[in-house]
Amino acid sequence: MGRALNGRSSLPITCAMSIEATLARVSAIKQALADPAAMVGAGGVPTGGTQAPAASAPASPESFAQALAQASEEGSTATQAQGLPASTTALASYPMPGSTDLSASALSPSAMSPLASAQGAGGESPGARIVAIAESQLGQTEQPPGSNESPAIAQYRSATAGAIPGAPWCAYFASWVARQAGEPMGEGGQGTGAVSDVWSWAQSAGRAIPNGPGVVPAPGDLIVFGDEHVGIVRDVLPDGQIQTIEGNYENKVAANVRSPTEATGYVNMS
């Protein structure tokens, strides 16, 4: 146990020294991860280098945790870039003082690598991205109602060349969502401002699916109602009803449910 200072228990000097030594080892690991070829001996000290001297003041457990987190974050990026094992492995096998609690869960890849949670995000299908982006706009309304205008609608128009302020905006909305998802509409990706142009482009691109018996759209496909209106398929319910997200429906971006017989066709966006 540590000596009492002013009636308060202090950490043993040996504990503070262990943390300092560990900080020096973490620094060595960081250098070695940046240049694995420099790693020599069981101690893991870079060639030509020495362990960092202990600081004059005892290190706190908080500073140790910060140093460990920084080492793992930087080391993970460096080793992945070089095709080497993740820094988690090096740190897990590196000896740590018994006074420091570093459980297996604390050294798991998900805890050590800030990139772990982002892995797989880019693997979504085009349809899934389209639906997610359309969902993020639910509730955007015209200001004032009936004006075909709002700051959001102005952004939707930016995805279509030659867009006209104040014009019906269901196709502008579909064009904007598709572009945000990396699947721009129109020849050359310039967007489409009229529903008839949406269908013409779909036919020329081999994406048009005329509605009929047995036709079931996929999430992210466009749902077309003649030359009048276009929306985005959100999902298909077990009874065949089609959940949609539609721009310029009742003066807003709205969720809706459509009968499978309402649509004249669909546009495959996958």
Rosetta silent file (secondary structure, phi, psi, omega in degrees, C-alpha in Angstrom):
SEQUENCE: MGRALNGRSSLPITCAMSIEATLARVSAIKQALADPAAMVGAGGVPTGGTQAPAASAPASPESFAQALAQASEEGSTATQAQGLPASTTALASYPMPGSTDLSASALSPSAMSPLASAQGAGGESPGARIVAIAESQLGQTEQPPGSNESPAIAQYRSATAGAIPGAPWCAYFASWVARQAGEPMGEGGQGTGAVSDVWSWAQSAGRAIPNGPGVVPAPGDLIVFGDEHVGIVRDVLPDGQIQTIEGNYENKVAANVRSPTEATGYVNMS
SCORE:     score description
SCORE:     0.000 S_00000001
   1 L     0.000  155.902 -179.049    0.000    0.000    0.000 S_00000001
   2 L   -82.669  160.885  177.509    1.137    3.567   -0.531 S_00000001
   3 L   -72.480  151.035  178.714    2.159    5.997    2.158 S_00000001
   4 E   -83.343  131.795  176.522   -0.444    8.445    3.437 S_00000001
   5 E  -119.670  115.804 -178.784    0.062   12.067    2.427 S_00000001
   6 L    54.797   39.300  175.868   -1.984   14.611    4.395 S_00000001
   7 L    80.541    1.587 -178.785   -4.342   11.852    5.460 S_00000001
   8 E  -115.797  137.107 -178.591   -4.935   10.636    1.882 S_00000001
   9 E   -71.484  135.580  177.806   -3.625    7.340    0.496 S_00000001
  10 L  -108.395  157.076  176.545   -1.123    7.672   -2.375 S_00000001
  11 L   -68.205  146.784  175.105   -0.309    5.170   -5.103 S_00000001
  12 L   -60.137  146.538  178.573    2.854    3.099   -4.523 S_00000001
  13 H   -59.579  -36.319 -178.666    5.905    4.525   -6.224 S_00000001
  14 H   -62.652  -33.599  178.482    6.368    1.191   -8.015 S_00000001
  15 H   -66.426  -44.281  179.326    2.935    1.591   -9.660 S_00000001
  16 H   -63.374  -39.203  179.748    3.809    5.042  -11.005 S_00000001
  17 H   -67.651  -35.231  179.208    7.111    3.750  -12.308 S_00000001
  18 H   -64.471  -41.051  179.100    5.375    0.802  -14.044 S_00000001
  19 H   -64.330  -41.386  179.486    3.063    3.159  -15.867 S_00000001
  20 H   -61.687  -43.312  179.880    6.014    5.339  -16.928 S_00000001
  21 H   -63.558  -37.845  179.917    7.834    2.285  -18.240 S_00000001
  22 H   -66.525  -40.307  176.940    4.727    1.202  -20.081 S_00000001
  23 H   -58.645  -40.038  178.285    4.358    4.637  -21.686 S_00000001
  24 H   -64.221  -39.179  179.312    7.890    4.315  -22.972 S_00000001
  25 H   -68.178  -38.558  176.352    7.065    0.884  -24.400 S_00000001
  26 H   -60.657  -40.935  177.656    3.944    2.209  -26.069 S_00000001
  27 H   -61.263  -39.845  178.819    6.089    4.930  -27.672 S_00000001
  28 H   -65.878  -39.647  178.438    8.441    2.223  -28.942 S_00000001
  29 H   -61.930  -43.276  179.328    5.525    0.229  -30.314 S_00000001
  30 H   -58.347  -42.762  178.620    4.257    3.296  -32.189 S_00000001
  31 H   -66.137  -39.926 -178.184    7.676    3.756  -33.824 S_00000001
  32 H   -68.266  -36.608  177.949    7.904    0.070  -34.665 S_00000001
  33 H   -64.588  -34.961  178.269    4.447    0.001  -36.208 S_00000001
  34 H   -71.456  -28.608  179.791    5.445    2.881  -38.476 S_00000001
  35 L  -142.242   81.109 -176.757    8.613    0.958  -39.478 S_00000001
  36 H   -57.746  -27.456 -177.728    8.263   -2.792  -38.650 S_00000001
  37 H   -65.491  -20.612 -177.888   11.667   -3.538  -40.136 S_00000001
  38 H   -83.150   -2.081 -176.276   13.239   -1.583  -37.290 S_00000001
  39 E   -74.823  125.951  178.276   11.818   -3.996  -34.701 S_00000001
  40 E  -137.749  148.648  172.271   14.539   -6.008  -32.914 S_00000001
  41 L    68.456  166.666 -179.869   14.660   -8.262  -29.883 S_00000001
  42 L   -68.377  -24.517 -178.609   11.918   -9.342  -27.546 S_00000001
  43 L   -74.519  -18.466  176.847   11.804   -5.860  -26.023 S_00000001
  44 L    72.454   31.533  179.536   10.648   -4.322  -29.270 S_00000001
  45 E   -90.990  130.461 -179.455   13.042   -1.335  -29.155 S_00000001
  46 E   -57.403  146.765  179.616   13.703    0.266  -32.585 S_00000001
  47 L   -56.332  131.787  177.143   17.178   -0.276  -34.025 S_00000001
  48 L    78.918    2.234 -177.646   19.581    2.376  -32.869 S_00000001
  49 L  -115.570  171.958  177.147   17.132    3.727  -30.350 S_00000001
  50 L  -130.774  161.302  177.620   16.603    3.510  -26.646 S_00000001
  51 L   -66.360  145.602 -178.380   13.563    3.514  -24.499 S_00000001
  52 L   -65.070  140.047  178.723   12.286    6.949  -23.647 S_00000001
  53 L   -66.885  152.257  179.342   13.375    8.185  -20.218 S_00000001
  54 L   -66.932  146.953  178.716   10.732    8.350  -17.528 S_00000001
  55 L   -70.739  159.641 -177.675    9.031   11.690  -17.039 S_00000001
  56 L   -71.971  -28.773  179.401    9.862   13.694  -13.957 S_00000001
  57 L  -106.309  143.982  179.556    6.281   13.576  -12.687 S_00000001
  58 L   -58.887  140.528  178.266    4.340   10.313  -12.171 S_00000001
  59 L   -82.922  145.693  177.917    1.965    9.495  -15.048 S_00000001
  60 L   -88.479  157.863  174.308   -1.725    9.116  -14.297 S_00000001
  61 H   -57.190  -30.958  179.787   -3.819    6.128  -15.457 S_00000001
  62 H   -65.217  -41.616 -179.982   -5.687    8.598  -17.665 S_00000001
  63 H   -67.110  -34.625  176.478   -2.524    9.593  -19.524 S_00000001
  64 H   -63.199  -44.336 -179.346   -1.669    5.925  -19.995 S_00000001
  65 H   -63.270  -40.055  178.958   -5.110    5.237  -21.480 S_00000001
  66 H   -64.130  -42.970  179.909   -4.794    8.209  -23.832 S_00000001
  67 H   -64.757  -40.205  179.362   -1.369    7.069  -25.010 S_00000001
  68 H   -64.614  -42.955  178.998   -2.590    3.530  -25.568 S_00000001
  69 H   -62.342  -41.875 -179.691   -5.614    4.723  -27.538 S_00000001
  70 H   -65.729  -41.523  179.904   -3.424    6.977  -29.702 S_00000001
  71 H   -62.498  -43.664 -178.085   -0.942    4.180  -30.329 S_00000001
  72 H   -68.050  -37.056 -178.638   -3.636    1.743  -31.359 S_00000001
  73 H   -67.356  -47.619 -177.965   -5.380    4.245  -33.632 S_00000001
  74 H   -71.093  -39.204 -178.081   -2.232    5.318  -35.463 S_00000001
  75 H   -66.717  -37.059 -179.694   -0.752    1.831  -35.530 S_00000001
  76 H   -61.905  -43.408 -179.382   -3.911    0.267  -36.968 S_00000001
  77 H   -65.244  -43.812 -177.235   -3.896    2.677  -39.909 S_00000001
  78 H   -65.253  -44.793 -176.773   -0.174    2.206  -40.580 S_00000001
  79 H   -71.974  -35.159  176.776   -0.199   -1.569  -40.455 S_00000001
  80 H   -63.051  -38.233 -178.950   -3.321   -1.921  -42.566 S_00000001
  81 H   -65.632  -29.868 -178.499   -1.728    0.254  -45.249 S_00000001
  82 L   -95.607    3.695 -179.659    1.308   -2.038  -45.318 S_00000001
  83 L    71.390   26.487 -178.678   -0.716   -5.261  -45.290 S_00000001
  84 L  -100.683  168.920  177.991    0.608   -6.184  -41.821 S_00000001
  85 L   -59.928  150.975 -179.397   -1.289   -7.601  -38.835 S_00000001
  86 L   -61.921  153.082 -179.168   -3.458   -5.110  -36.988 S_00000001
  87 H   -63.487  -20.441  177.988   -1.839   -3.235  -34.096 S_00000001
  88 H   -54.933  -42.651 -177.750   -4.265   -5.015  -31.775 S_00000001
  89 H   -63.398  -45.621 -178.836   -2.175   -8.187  -32.059 S_00000001
  90 H   -63.115  -43.317 -177.800    1.087   -6.423  -31.207 S_00000001
  91 H   -70.864  -36.000 -178.270   -0.414   -4.623  -28.220 S_00000001
  92 H   -66.277  -35.093 -178.495   -2.242   -7.708  -26.939 S_00000001
  93 H   -87.179  -10.240 -177.480    0.986   -9.738  -26.871 S_00000001
  94 L   -77.901  134.089 -176.689    3.074   -6.921  -25.439 S_00000001
  95 L   -67.742  133.633  178.388    3.709   -7.317  -21.680 S_00000001
  96 L  -120.426  154.438 -179.562    1.839   -4.841  -19.519 S_00000001
  97 L   -64.262  143.810 -178.417    2.220   -4.181  -15.789 S_00000001
  98 L   -61.618  -22.624 -178.395    0.026   -6.329  -13.564 S_00000001
  99 L   -76.691   -9.786 -179.049   -1.380   -3.186  -11.929 S_00000001
 100 L  -102.581  125.583 -177.336   -2.984   -2.142  -15.239 S_00000001
 101 L   -89.236  101.669  175.587   -6.265   -3.824  -16.149 S_00000001
 102 L  -121.211   89.815 -177.550   -6.248   -4.500  -19.889 S_00000001
 103 L   -75.624  169.275  179.592   -8.814   -7.221  -20.434 S_00000001
 104 L   -61.790  -34.830 -179.324   -9.311   -9.114  -23.695 S_00000001
 105 L   -67.878  -32.415  179.732  -12.421   -7.072  -24.393 S_00000001
 106 L   -70.681  -21.428 -179.211  -10.469   -3.833  -24.095 S_00000001
 107 L  -105.910   15.983  178.822   -8.062   -5.078  -26.742 S_00000001
 108 L   -69.908  152.942 -179.727  -10.683   -6.393  -29.159 S_00000001
 109 H   -55.188  -37.846 -178.312  -10.464   -5.136  -32.780 S_00000001
 110 H   -67.220  -31.546 -179.539  -13.734   -3.232  -32.435 S_00000001
 111 H   -80.680  -30.963 -173.664  -12.455   -1.399  -29.382 S_00000001
 112 H   -88.892  -28.933 -175.060   -9.013   -0.661  -30.768 S_00000001
 113 L  -108.091  116.513  178.872   -9.772    0.343  -34.339 S_00000001
 114 L   -68.152  -12.796 -179.511  -11.972    3.397  -35.021 S_00000001
 115 L   -86.958   -9.820 -174.294  -12.437    2.127  -38.582 S_00000001
 116 H   -62.026  -41.253 -177.027  -14.131   -1.116  -37.526 S_00000001
 117 H   -68.556  -20.911 -177.814  -17.583    0.414  -37.216 S_00000001
 118 H   -90.343  -10.723 -177.635  -17.312    1.883  -40.697 S_00000001
 119 L   -66.081  136.646  178.876  -16.390   -1.377  -42.416 S_00000001
 120 L    90.849  -11.957 -178.415  -19.075   -2.641  -44.740 S_00000001
 121 H   -63.973  -34.432 -179.579  -20.806    0.751  -45.037 S_00000001
 122 H   -78.347   -3.270 -178.003  -19.710    1.025  -48.659 S_00000001
 123 H   -87.809    2.328  178.973  -21.127   -2.414  -49.426 S_00000001
 124 L   -64.429  148.048  177.215  -24.758   -1.272  -49.533 S_00000001
 125 L   -73.795  159.280  176.170  -26.598   -1.822  -52.792 S_00000001
 126 H   -54.956  -41.300  179.846  -27.637    1.182  -54.917 S_00000001
 127 H   -61.272  -42.157  179.442  -31.271    0.512  -53.986 S_00000001
 128 H   -64.488  -39.746  178.500  -30.489    0.542  -50.272 S_00000001
 129 H   -65.768  -42.147  179.995  -28.597    3.829  -50.599 S_00000001
 130 H   -60.623  -46.085 -179.704  -31.443    5.405  -52.560 S_00000001
 131 H   -62.609  -44.619 -178.355  -33.998    4.395  -49.941 S_00000001
 132 H   -61.858  -41.766 -179.730  -31.836    5.633  -47.064 S_00000001
 133 H   -68.948  -41.792  177.935  -31.275    9.025  -48.682 S_00000001
 134 H   -62.232  -41.662  179.001  -34.947    9.414  -49.574 S_00000001
 135 H   -61.003  -33.936 -179.314  -35.924    8.530  -45.988 S_00000001
 136 L   -66.368  -15.472 -177.614  -33.630   11.255  -44.692 S_00000001
 137 L  -102.418   -0.433 -179.477  -35.757   13.842  -46.519 S_00000001
 138 L   -56.374  133.372  179.169  -39.160   12.776  -45.217 S_00000001
 139 L    97.035  -11.083  175.836  -41.105   15.758  -43.946 S_00000001
 140 L   -64.034  128.972 -173.644  -39.452   18.412  -46.129 S_00000001
 141 E  -122.519  159.057  173.169  -42.285   20.755  -47.097 S_00000001
 142 L   -69.729  145.367  179.666  -42.976   23.545  -49.536 S_00000001
 143 L  -133.597  103.132   -1.525  -42.638   27.026  -48.055 S_00000001
 144 L   -80.994  167.177  179.339  -45.331   28.263  -48.400 S_00000001
 145 L   -55.883  137.147  179.384  -47.505   25.242  -49.293 S_00000001
 146 L    89.221   -1.606 -175.593  -48.397   25.138  -52.973 S_00000001
 147 L   -91.621  -12.941 -172.262  -45.395   27.220  -54.037 S_00000001
 148 L    58.202   28.301 -177.320  -43.138   24.377  -55.218 S_00000001
 149 L  -136.544  149.085  169.946  -40.402   26.202  -53.326 S_00000001
 150 L   177.644  163.895  175.948  -38.241   25.812  -50.216 S_00000001
 151 H   -57.160  -37.839  179.388  -34.495   25.728  -49.500 S_00000001
 152 H   -67.003  -42.059 -178.974  -34.599   21.905  -49.725 S_00000001
 153 H   -64.930  -35.738  175.775  -36.455   21.949  -53.043 S_00000001
 154 H   -60.955  -37.154  176.245  -33.858   24.368  -54.424 S_00000001
 155 H   -67.082  -39.455  178.900  -31.243   21.752  -53.535 S_00000001
 156 H   -60.842  -39.936 -179.857  -33.248   19.045  -55.288 S_00000001
 157 H   -64.378  -26.204 -176.051  -33.295   21.159  -58.465 S_00000001
 158 L   -64.061  -15.685 -179.839  -29.492   21.437  -58.361 S_00000001
 159 L   -87.636   -0.941 -177.178  -29.246   17.805  -59.531 S_00000001
 160 L  -125.641  123.778  178.156  -31.037   18.544  -62.827 S_00000001
 161 L   -65.476  135.177  177.668  -29.613   20.648  -65.641 S_00000001
 162 L    73.900   19.671  179.912  -31.990   23.406  -66.726 S_00000001
 163 L   -60.939  145.723 -175.901  -34.273   23.025  -63.688 S_00000001
 164 L  -109.684  119.296  177.269  -37.037   25.614  -63.480 S_00000001
 165 L   -58.964  139.101  178.361  -37.780   27.304  -60.120 S_00000001
 166 L    83.721   -2.175 -179.802  -41.400   26.906  -59.071 S_00000001
 167 L   -84.220  158.621  173.683  -42.005   23.881  -61.334 S_00000001
 168 L   -51.821  139.925 -165.722  -43.406   20.550  -60.061 S_00000001
 169 L  -122.053   15.543  179.748  -40.528   18.845  -58.344 S_00000001
 170 H   -62.886  -40.629  179.202  -41.203   15.103  -57.998 S_00000001
 171 H   -73.884  -33.000  174.933  -38.681   14.286  -60.756 S_00000001
 172 H   -61.582  -42.783  179.797  -36.203   16.807  -59.361 S_00000001
 173 H   -62.381  -47.308  179.895  -36.429   15.016  -56.027 S_00000001
 174 H   -61.306  -40.226  179.488  -35.896   11.583  -57.612 S_00000001
 175 H   -64.601  -41.045 -178.981  -32.939   12.926  -59.620 S_00000001
 176 H   -66.207  -45.541  179.322  -31.352   14.443  -56.511 S_00000001
 177 H   -60.974  -45.561 -179.291  -31.722   11.271  -54.454 S_00000001
 178 H   -61.391  -41.769  179.072  -30.297    9.146  -57.268 S_00000001
 179 H   -65.538  -43.119  179.299  -27.305   11.444  -57.668 S_00000001
 180 H   -60.680  -30.894 -179.432  -26.631   11.487  -53.921 S_00000001
 181 L   -84.864   -0.148 -179.586  -26.661    7.687  -54.000 S_00000001
 182 L    83.062   18.389  179.673  -24.121    7.587  -56.839 S_00000001
 183 L  -128.489   64.894 -173.676  -26.680    6.536  -59.479 S_00000001
 184 L   -61.325  145.188 -179.681  -27.381    9.736  -61.458 S_00000001
 185 L   -94.333  159.508  176.917  -30.355    9.775  -63.796 S_00000001
 186 L    89.491  153.111  176.434  -30.476   10.986  -67.388 S_00000001
 187 H   -63.567  122.520 -176.204  -28.097   10.598  -70.275 S_00000001
 188 H    83.578    1.253  177.695  -24.800   11.919  -68.995 S_00000001
 189 H    73.700   23.938 -175.678  -26.177   11.997  -65.444 S_00000001
 190 L   -85.873    1.202 -179.498  -27.694   15.479  -65.813 S_00000001
 191 L    84.168  168.774  178.442  -30.949   14.537  -64.067 S_00000001
 192 L  -134.652  133.508 -177.246  -34.494   14.660  -65.378 S_00000001
 193 L  -101.576  -13.059 -179.442  -37.065   17.354  -64.652 S_00000001
 194 L  -122.054  144.170 -179.068  -40.146   15.835  -66.307 S_00000001
 195 H   -61.628  -38.123  178.845  -41.735   12.454  -65.625 S_00000001
 196 H   -61.597  -34.265  177.876  -41.923   11.737  -69.351 S_00000001
 197 H   -71.295  -32.277  176.371  -38.144   12.272  -69.537 S_00000001
 198 H   -59.577  -48.202 -177.222  -37.643    9.837  -66.666 S_00000001
 199 H   -69.387  -38.239  178.193  -39.400    7.103  -68.616 S_00000001
 200 H   -62.132  -43.591  178.232  -37.688    7.964  -71.909 S_00000001
 201 H   -63.688  -42.903 -179.442  -34.293    7.743  -70.237 S_00000001
 202 H   -60.772  -40.173  179.215  -35.236    4.452  -68.560 S_00000001
 203 H   -65.597  -44.930 -177.852  -36.245    2.953  -71.907 S_00000001
 204 H   -68.496  -27.200 -178.657  -33.055    4.056  -73.653 S_00000001
 205 L   -92.904    1.061 -178.765  -30.939    2.768  -70.749 S_00000001
 206 L    71.763   25.764 -178.371  -32.711   -0.599  -70.572 S_00000001
 207 L  -107.291   -6.853 -174.927  -34.077    0.181  -67.120 S_00000001
 208 E   -75.559  133.316  178.032  -37.780    0.525  -67.921 S_00000001
 209 E  -127.297   96.667  177.736  -40.096   -2.138  -66.462 S_00000001
 210 E   -60.277  140.339 -179.420  -43.704   -1.778  -67.668 S_00000001
 211 L   -72.212  149.344  179.414  -46.154   -2.794  -64.956 S_00000001
 212 L   179.572  179.014 -179.891  -48.093   -6.004  -65.376 S_00000001
 213 L   -56.385  131.995  177.169  -49.010   -9.304  -63.725 S_00000001
 214 L    83.163   -3.992  179.769  -46.179  -10.701  -61.661 S_00000001
 215 L   -80.823  122.218  178.946  -44.091   -7.513  -61.790 S_00000001
 216 L  -126.736  118.397 -179.510  -42.623   -6.757  -58.362 S_00000001
 217 L   -74.751  168.077  176.734  -40.295   -3.754  -57.943 S_00000001
 218 L  -109.947  151.829  175.496  -37.243   -3.679  -55.691 S_00000001
 219 L   -54.087  132.209 -178.230  -36.510   -1.132  -52.959 S_00000001
 220 L    99.479  -17.415  174.917  -34.834    1.875  -54.556 S_00000001
 221 L   -67.816  155.912  173.533  -36.575    1.489  -57.923 S_00000001
 222 E   -86.495  142.449  175.259  -38.548    4.444  -59.253 S_00000001
 223 E  -110.974  125.179 -171.081  -42.311    4.072  -59.436 S_00000001
 224 E  -113.531  136.367  177.817  -43.848    5.917  -62.390 S_00000001
 225 E  -118.019   84.025 -178.083  -47.455    7.053  -62.825 S_00000001
 226 L    58.267 -136.097  176.778  -47.797    7.845  -66.534 S_00000001
 227 L  -101.242   13.486 -169.697  -46.423   11.290  -67.354 S_00000001
 228 L  -100.282  -35.284 -169.025  -47.802   12.775  -64.133 S_00000001
 229 E  -157.927  152.154  177.208  -45.763   11.648  -61.162 S_00000001
 230 E  -142.855  141.209  177.009  -42.721    9.658  -60.024 S_00000001
 231 E  -137.237 -167.595 -178.258  -41.676    8.364  -56.630 S_00000001
 232 E  -123.382  131.522  177.212  -39.252    5.925  -55.023 S_00000001
 233 E   -73.340  122.045  177.902  -40.090    2.379  -53.948 S_00000001
 234 E   -90.140  -43.409  179.866  -39.332    2.012  -50.265 S_00000001
 235 E  -168.974  164.140  174.556  -40.487   -1.583  -49.806 S_00000001
 236 E  -115.445  122.915 -177.705  -43.033   -4.151  -50.971 S_00000001
 237 L   -77.905  161.161 -179.157  -45.407   -5.435  -48.293 S_00000001
 238 L   -56.870  -29.702 -179.904  -46.429   -9.105  -48.035 S_00000001
 239 L   -85.752    5.218  178.320  -49.862   -8.312  -49.490 S_00000001
 240 L    94.112  -12.027  176.579  -48.284   -6.705  -52.554 S_00000001
 241 L   -63.742  149.812 -173.877  -48.899   -3.113  -51.510 S_00000001
 242 E  -113.979  118.123  173.979  -45.976   -0.842  -52.308 S_00000001
 243 E   -79.463  134.828 -177.383  -44.507    1.536  -49.757 S_00000001
 244 E  -132.044  162.540  166.484  -43.128    4.653  -51.417 S_00000001
 245 E  -124.299  122.835 -171.911  -41.357    7.916  -50.702 S_00000001
 246 E  -128.953  129.655  170.964  -42.556   10.649  -53.033 S_00000001
 247 E   -80.700  148.432  179.142  -41.469   14.219  -53.550 S_00000001
 248 E    61.741   34.751  171.221  -44.208   16.775  -54.244 S_00000001
 249 E  -105.249  114.244 -175.313  -46.898   14.576  -52.719 S_00000001
 250 L    54.461   43.063  173.889  -49.292   16.849  -50.805 S_00000001
 251 L    67.296   25.333 -179.243  -46.681   19.632  -50.946 S_00000001
 252 E  -159.598  175.993  168.456  -43.933   17.650  -49.206 S_00000001
 253 E   -86.333  114.987 -169.914  -41.660   14.623  -49.255 S_00000001
 254 E  -128.627  148.752  169.461  -44.082   12.007  -47.994 S_00000001
 255 E   -84.564  141.233 -175.460  -44.277    8.315  -47.192 S_00000001
 256 E  -146.182  165.833  173.634  -47.145    6.638  -48.999 S_00000001
 257 E  -127.464  126.488 -175.977  -48.643    3.213  -49.746 S_00000001
 258 E  -116.581  146.893  172.086  -49.688    2.412  -53.307 S_00000001
 259 L   -71.938  144.586 -179.346  -51.717   -0.368  -54.836 S_00000001
 260 L   -63.624  -13.967  179.613  -49.635   -2.510  -57.216 S_00000001
 261 L   -91.672   -7.868 -176.993  -52.065   -1.608  -60.022 S_00000001
 262 L   -71.585  -39.123 -174.044  -51.586    2.169  -59.723 S_00000001
 263 L   -73.448  146.552  172.004  -48.165    2.358  -61.336 S_00000001
 264 L   -90.168  -18.278  178.822  -47.690    2.309  -65.090 S_00000001
 265 E   178.741  177.306 -179.877  -44.127    1.102  -64.671 S_00000001
 266 E  -133.096  158.517  176.229  -40.910    1.059  -62.701 S_00000001
 267 E  -118.716  119.064  179.521  -37.330    2.099  -63.327 S_00000001
 268 L   -71.155  119.801 -178.863  -34.641   -0.329  -62.202 S_00000001
 269 L  -110.853    7.705 -178.438  -31.997    1.626  -60.245 S_00000001
 270 L   -86.881    0.000    0.000  -29.899   -1.326  -59.012 S_00000001
